Amino acid sequence: MQVEAHIEQELDPTRGETAGSRIARVSVADALYLIVIGAAAVMRFSQLGSIPLSTAEAREALAAWQVLQPGSPLLEIGSPAYFTLTSLLMPLLGDSDTAARLVPAIFGLGLVCLPWLLRRQIGAYGALMAAAFLAVSPLNSAISRTAGGDAIALFAVLLVAVSTMRMTQDSDSKWFVVSAAAMGLGLASSPLFYGGLATLAAALLLVKVTGTQSLTLTLPDRGTVINGTIAGLMVMVGLSTRIFTYPAGLGASAQIAGNWLGQFGYSGSIESVLAPLFVLARYEIALVVLGFASIIWALWRDNAPAIQHSMWLVMALTLIVLQSGTLSNVLLATLPGYLLIGLASASLFRRPFNQWTGLFTGGLLLIGAVLLVNTTRYLRVSVFEQDLSNVWMGLLAVAGAVLLVYYFWALTEASITQGLWLAAIIFLLAYEWGTAWQLTHTSANDPRESWVTEGTDDDLPLMLKNLRDISRQATNSDSDLRLLSAVDTPVLRWYLRDFWQGTIGESVPPDAQEQVIISRVEDGEPAFGSDYVGSDFGLQRIGTEPAPESATPWSDLLRWWLFHETAVKPIEQRVILWVRGDLVMP
């Protein structure tokens, strides 16, 4: 009983307080949580359509748009849930890039809200910390701005986990129904859901085998099981069939499981196995640093809930290695990882802060800022000259941090622990916010980013603007232009969808007379039936050129991470926009 009371005290920092202090604490936590949700909304919804859709995004969006066009051929559906929800929103909001990415952004914001349902399990400030890191997580922010079903799958996985935890804590049958509905949502989302479900189930099994389970799962009654099953089936079938109007979507949902199983395999290269782990370390540095510390804390304190989350994290990392060719699995590690960090934070912050905590935290942040400024300064000037003065300043800052820890440790050990953790949280939240903003708003189509495999070139919006200008000049309309594209990609099909007189194929006929023709740069100048004037535009970025030899590879890597400066260039696929001579302004 003493152990259970100790665990409850760690997980609920409000335990034992007076009513007035409890209300004040909850009010502060609520206010901070609203700020976190606001920051997450800004990250996910601002400039949502500023970067062109990638090939995978265009394929998903095109299917949702095409089902609304009478007589159009039906396309293959990747995520039935995304297909259904987006196709229902497009008649209301239009068919822009923003509308194509709106559903993932909504579910991405919902993911940040879910930890608040675990206030009793991980503490009010634990839920706040988990939500804060999910809000600024670069990879979660990126997937929330990506058209497709992965953001829906992540939301469904966490909702299943939250419902399971609430069932064990509250013995409330409604959470079984919620869990079943989340299962239905996930089964219609993407293969990522199966990965999350498998890791969660494996972790629960490991918890049962090792005997670390601290709470007993109460099985619901027969009526609740029937209601949950009906709710799950209704959600899955409804989202798979576009609210029962597109039966073919059921086949797409059934295919998701097969696609997930097909992701297992070994490429024969250790680099490919380590690649997703490098992506995790590159973008989720807070998870690596604080997550590792939280696992040590969980084992040291023998905290059963934290050990359970640690097991889930280990299972997620195992799946990442087993399916190393699937980068999206890295997202699964963020769910248990940030919940675990929230648990550790709730335990460390259960004691009120004192003046020593504030002074120590401020001192560490000041030293960290000095170290960061000198590091960035060194990376800047080392390109031109070997000036080590900034290195020495950085070493002095490290020495100052050591002395600061030693001095305060003599005063109060608790303030040292709280200050170290709080300073790390503030510093890492700021760093991840900047990294997430860069990745989502600037570099989402840059294959030099480890997370990005291919992207649509920034030239494409300019080419579309030229097409509309030519169309207005020739036909007095934005979409009546007669064009022929000899380049058939989902990206061009998506962005040329409004040109109803357009034709897309694989080659240019010898007697082509269309007002505008699009061809690949490598195809040269086709044999036209009239005179044409051409200009080239970037279409896609499909990889990177080999990195040039460098004597300072680590400095180059840090320079890329901090300043996005590199000698590596992306590989572009370019097209030529041919305009018929009589339409060219003299």
N, C-alpha and C positions, 0 to 999 in steps of 0.2 A: 504493500500500500504506500509506503514511503517513496518507493521508486516511481510509482505511477503519479503521485502528487508532485514529485520533483520534475517529471517529464511534462506534466500539465503546466507547471509554473514556467518552464522554459519556453513552451509553445505559446502560452498566452501571457504576455507581459502585463495585462491588466488584472490578473488574478490577485485577489487580496486587497485591491485598492478600494477607497471609498467611492460612493456613487458619484459625487461631484468630480473627483479626479478621473474616474472612468469616463464620464461624459466628455470632459475636457480632452482626454487623450484620444478618444475615438473621434472627436470633432477635428482635431489636428490631423489624425491619420486620414480621415475622409477628405479634408481639404487638400492634403498632399496627393492623395490618390486622384482627385479631380485634375490636379496640375499634371500628373503623369499621363492621364488619359488625353488631356489637351495636347501635350507634347507628342504623344503617339499619333494623334489625329493630324497634326501639322506634318509630321514625318511621312505619313502614309497618303494624305490627300492633296498636299500642295504640289502644284505643277505635275499632276498625275499623267497628263498626256504629252509632256514636254519632250520625251525621248521616244522615237518611233518604235513600234512593235517589232519584236524579234520574229524569226521564222516560226518558232513554236507558238508564240502568242498569236501571231496572225492566223495560224491554222485553227486555233481554238475560237478566236473571235469571228473568223469567217464562217465557221459552222453555225454559230449562234445567229449571225446576220442572215445567212442564206436560207435558213428555215423560215424566215419571215418573207421571203421573196416568192411570189406565186410562180410555179413552173420551174424553179431552179433545181438542179440536181442536188441530192442529199450528200453531204460530206461525212467523212469518218469523224466520230466524236471521241475526243481524248478524255474529257471529264464530263460525265453526264450532269453532275450537280452544277458545274460552272455553265454548261450549255443551257440548262433549263433556266437558271436564275438570270443569266445575262440576256437571253432571248426574251425574257419577260420584261426586263428593264429597258431594252433598246427602244421599243415603241414609245416609251414615256420620256426617255432622256436623250434619244438620238443614238447614232451609231459611230460616235467619235472614239478616239483612242482612250479618252477619259472614261467613257461608258464601258469600254471593253475591260478596263482594269478596276472598275468600281466594286464589283463583287468581292474580289480578293482583298481589296483595301478594307471593306467592311468587316470581313472575317478576321483580317489582321488586327483591326482595332478591337474586335471582340475577344481575341486571344489575350490581349493586355488586360481586359476586364475580368477574365476568369479567376485569376488568383484571389480576388476579393471574396470569392465564395469559400475560400479556405482560411478565413480569419481565425476560426476556432482551432484549426489543425496546425497552422504554422505561425499564428500570431498576426495581429494587425500590421505591425511593422515588417514582419516577415513577408506577408502578402504584398505590402507596399514595395519592398526591395525587389521581389520577384517580378512584379509588374513593371517597375522602373527599368530593370535590365532587359526585359522583353520589349519594352517600348523603344529603347535605343539600340537594340540588337541589330547590327548591320544586315545579317542574313535574314532575320525575320522581317525587317523593314523592306528588304529587296523582294522577298517572295510575296509580300503583301501588295507590291506594286507590279506584279507580274501576272498577266492574264493566264488563267489555268486553274487547276484544282488543288494545287499543293497547299495554298493558304487555307482552303476549306478543310483539307485533310488534317493539318496541324491543329486547327480549332477543334475538330472532332476528337482527335486523340486526347487533347488536354481536357475536353469536356467529359470524356469517358473516365479519365483518371480522377477528375474532380468529383464526379458522381460516385465513383467507387469509394473514395475517401470519405465522402459525406455519408454514404450508406453505413460504413463501418463505425463512424462516429455518432450518427444521429439515429440509426435504425429506422429511418424514414423511408417507406416504400416508394414515395414519389421519385426518389433519386434513381431507382431501378428503371422507371419509365423514362427519365431524362437520359440515362445511360443508353437505353435501347434506341431512343430517338437519335442520339449522337452516333451510335453504331450505324443506323440507317443512313445518316448524312455522310459518314466516312466511307461506307461501301460504295457510294456513288461519286466519290471525289477523285482520288488518284491512288496509284500504288503506294505512295508515301504513307497512307493510312494503314495499310497492311503492315508496313514496317513498324510503325508506332505501336500498333496493337500487339504485334509479336514481341516487341521489346518489353512492353508493359506486362504482358502475360508471363513472359519468361522471368521478369523480376518478381512478380507475385509468387510464382512457383518457387523461385530461389529463396524468397522470404519464408515460405512455408517449410521448405526442406531444412533451412538453417535454424528455424525456430526464433527468428527475430521479429515475428509479427506480434505487435502489442495490442491489437484490437481484433475482435472477432466479427466476421462478416455474417450478418443475420440474413438468411435466405428469405425472400419475400413469399407471401402466400400465393396460392394458385391464381386467384383473381388478378393480383398485381402482375404475375408473370404473363398472363394472357393479355392484359392491357399494354404491358411493355412490348410484347411481341407484335401486337397490332400496330402500336405507334412506330416501332422500328421499320416494319414492312411498309407502312403507309408513307413514311418519310423516304425510304429508299426507292420504292416504286414511283412515287410522285415526282421525285427529283430525277429519276432515270428516264421517265417518259414525258417530261415537260408537262406535268400535271395531267397525266393520262391521255395526252393527245399525240404522243410520238412513241409508239410501242418499241420501235427499233432501239431506243436508248437502253432497254434492258440488256440487250446483247453487249453493249458497250460497258455496262456495269459489270457484267459477268467476265468480260475480258480483262478487267483491271487486275484481278487476282492472278491470272496467267502472266500478265506483264510483270507483276512483282516477282513471281517465281523465276522468271527469265532473267532477272537482274543479278542472280547469284552466279559467281564464276570468278576465275582467277586468270588474269591476262598474262601471267608469266613474268611480270616486271614488278620489282619491289617499289619502283618509283610510283607506279599507278596505285599501289596499295597505300602508300604514304600520302599521296596527293590530297585526298579529302581531309586527312588529319592536319595537313599543312594549311588547308583552307580554314579549318576550325581555329587553328592558332593565329592565322592572319587576321581574321575578322572578329572572332569572339575571344579576344585576349582576356576580358573580364572573367569569362567562364573558365579559362585555363588557369588563371592565377587564383581567383577566389574559390573556384570549384575545387581545385586541388587542396587548398587550405581547409575548405569545408569538409572534405572527406576525412582529412586527418582529425579535425575537430569531432566529427561524428564517431570515429573509431575510439578516440581518446575518451570522450564522454560516454560512450556506449549508448548513444541516443538512438532508440529504435526507429522512429520515423525518419531521421536523417540517414540512417543506414539503409533503409528501404529505398529512399531516393537515390542513394549512392549506387545501389544494385541496379536500379533502372538506368542510371547513367552508364554504368559498365556494360549493360546489355545493348544500349544504343551505340556505344563505341565499338562493340563487337560486330554489330550489324554493319556499321560503316566500313569496317575492314572486309567483311564477307561480301559486301556489295560495293566494292571500291570504285566501280565504274559509274555509280550513281551519286553525284555530288549532293543532291537534295537530301540524302539521309543525314547529312551533317546537321540539318535543322532539328532532328529528333533529339540530339544531345542537349539542345538549349532548354527543352521543357523540364526534365528532371534536374538539370544543372542549375538553372536559376531558381527553381523551387528549393533546392538544397541550400543555395546561398541565402535565400530568404529565411530558412530555418536557422542557419548559423547566425544571421543578423538579429533575429528575434531573441536568440539566447544571449548574445553579447550586449544587446541594448536593453535588456530587461531591467537593468539598474539605471536610475536617472543619471544623466550627464552632470558633471560638476565643472568648476572653472578650469581644473587641470586638463580635463578632456578637451575643452575648447582651445586652450592654449597649445596643447600638444598637437591637435589636429591642424590648427593654423600654422604652427611651425613646420610641420611636415609638408603641408601644401606649399608654403613659401620655398622650402628647400627643393621640393619637386619641380616648382616652376623655374628656379634657378638652373636645376639640372637639365630640364627640357630646353630652356633657351640656349644654354651652352652647347648642348648636343646638336640642336638644329643649326646653330651658328657654325659649329665645326663642319657639319655636313655641307653647308653652303660654301665655306671658304676652302675646304680641302680639295675642291675641284681645281682651284687655281694655285694654291700654295699650301705647304705643310706647316700651318700655324697651330701649335699645340697648346696655346694659352687657354682656349676654351676647354680642352681636355682636362687641364689642371684645375680649372674652375669647377668642372663637373666632379672631379675627385674630391675637391674640398667640400662640395655640397654633400656628397655621400658621407664623408667623415663627419660633417656637421649633423647629419641625420643619426649616425651612430651615437655621437655624443648626446644628442637630444634624447634618444631612447634611454641611454644609460642614466642620464640625470633624472628624468621623470620616473624611471623605474624605481629609483630610491624613494620617491614620494608616494606613489600609488600604482600598484600593478594593474588594477582594474582600469584606470584611466589610460594606461599605456595600450592595453588591448583594444579598448573602445576607440581610442584615437587612431591607432594603426588601421583598424578596419574601416572607420569612417573616412579617413583620408584616402584610403585605397578606393572606396566606393565613389567618392566625389571625383577623384582623378580619372577613374576608369569610365564613369558615366559620361564625363566630358569628352574623353577620347573616343568612346564608342559613338557618341552623338555625331561628332565630326566625321568619323569614318563612315557611319551610316548615311549621312547627308551626301558625302562625296560619291558613295557607291550608288545611291538611289537617284540622285538628281543630276549627276554629271557623267558618271562612268558606267552606267548600267548597260551600255552597248559597246564597251571597250574590252576586247578579249585579253588585253594585258592585265586585267583584273583576274585573279585566280578563280573567282566565282563565275565569271562570264565565259562561256564557251564560244558564243557567236552573237553578233548584234547587227542591227540595221544601221547603215551609215547616216550621219547627220545631213548628208547631201540630199537625201530622198525628199524631205519636206520642201526644199528649194526646187527640186525637179517638179514636184506636184504644183507648186505655185506657178512655175513657168507654163505647165500644161493648162492650168485654168486661165491664165492670161491669154494664151494662144486661142483657147476655146472661145473666150469672150470676143476676141478680135475676129475670129473666123465665123462664129455661129451666133454671136450675141447671147451665149449661154455658157454656164460653167461646166456643163456635162454633155453637150451635144457633139463634141469633137469625135471625128472618126480616126481611131488610132489602132495600130497593130503592134503588139509586143511579141518579139521572138524570144523573150525570156520568161519562162513560166515558173514562178516561185509563189509560195503562199503570201509573201510580203507584197509583191506586185499585184496579185489578185485582190488583196485587201485594200490597197491604196488606190487601185484603178476601178474599184467596184462601182463608182458613181458614173463612170463613162459608159453608158448603156450601149453605145455603138462600137465599143472597143472589142477587139479580138485578141486572144492570147494563144500563142502556139509555140513551136520550137524552131521555126525557120521563117525567113522572109521570102515570099514568092518573087520570081524574077520580074513580074509586071506590077509590083506593088505600087498603088497610087494613093494610099491613105494620107491624111493630112499630117499625121505624126507616126513615126515608127521608132520602136525601141529595140536595140540589139546589143549583144555583148561586145565589149571592147576587143576581145581576142578574135572575134569573127571578122574583124576588119570592116571594110565598106561593102555592103551587099550590092547586088546589081538591081538598082531601082528602075522603075518605069518612068521616073521624072527626076528633076534636079532637087537635091536635098542638102540642107546645111545641118551639120551635127555638132553637138557639144557633149562632153562626157561628165558623168556624175557617179559618185560612189553609191553602190547598192547595199552591199553587206560587208561586214568585217568577220572573217572566218578563222582567224588565228593570229599568230605572231611570227615574225621572222626570227631566225636564230639570233640569240643575244650576242653582241660583239664581245671579243675578249676584253677582260678588264682586270687590272691589278688589284682593285678594291671591290670585290663582289658584294661584301657585306655592307659597305658604305653605299653602294649603288642600290641595294635592296631597301635600306632604311630611307634613302633619298626618295625612292619611289613611294614608300609607305607614307612619308611625311609631306612631301611636296608634289608627288605625282610627276616627277621628272625622270625620264629614262631615255636611253638611246635605242631601246627596242621599239620597233615599229609594227603596227598591225598589218595583216595581209588583207587587202581590199579586193572585192569583186566589183568591177565598174561596168557601167552600161553607157551607151551613146544614145542620146535623144536626137533623132533626125526630124527636122521640120521641113516640110515641102517648100520649095523656093518661093512660090507665090504668096506664102504667108509670112515671109520674113520681111520685117520693116526695112525700107530702103535707107 
